[in-house]
């Protein structure tokens, strides 16, 4: 029983070790957020241009 508990206790650590898989997801989120912010800026600039016209 104690051995099984040890394995179960070590499982989350083993799962969390491959950070290389998690990093790209975060990078994707950052890229998406940057793209969104760029789009927002473009939209704002377009609105300003349209407003000035």
N, C-alpha and C positions, 0 to 999 in steps of 0.2 A: 504493500500500500504506500509506504513512504517513498519507494522508488518511483511509483506512478505519479505521486504528487510532485516529485522533483522534476520529472519530465514535463508535466503540465505547467509547472512554475517557469521552466526554461523556454517553453514554447513562445510566449510573447516576445522574449528577448531575441530568439531566432528569427521571428517574423519582422522585428523592427531593425535587424541588422542590415538588410539590403536597402540602404538609403538611396542607392543609385536609381532604383525604380521609382522612388517617391519624388526625387528632385525634378525629373523632367515634367511631372504633373504640375509642380509648383511653378516651374519655368513657363509652362504653357499658360497657367493662370495669369502670371505676370505679363506675358506677351499679350494675352487677350485683353487684360486691363489696360495695357499701353495702347493697343489698337483702339479700344473703346475711347480712351482719353483723346487719342489723335482724331478719331471720328468726331467726337464732341467738339473739339477745337475747330475742325474743318466746318462743321455745321454752324458753330457760333460765328465764325468768320464769314461764311456764306450769308447767314442771317443779317450780319452787320452790313455786308455789301449790298444785299437786297434792300435793307432798311435805308441805307444812304442813297441808293438810286431812287 
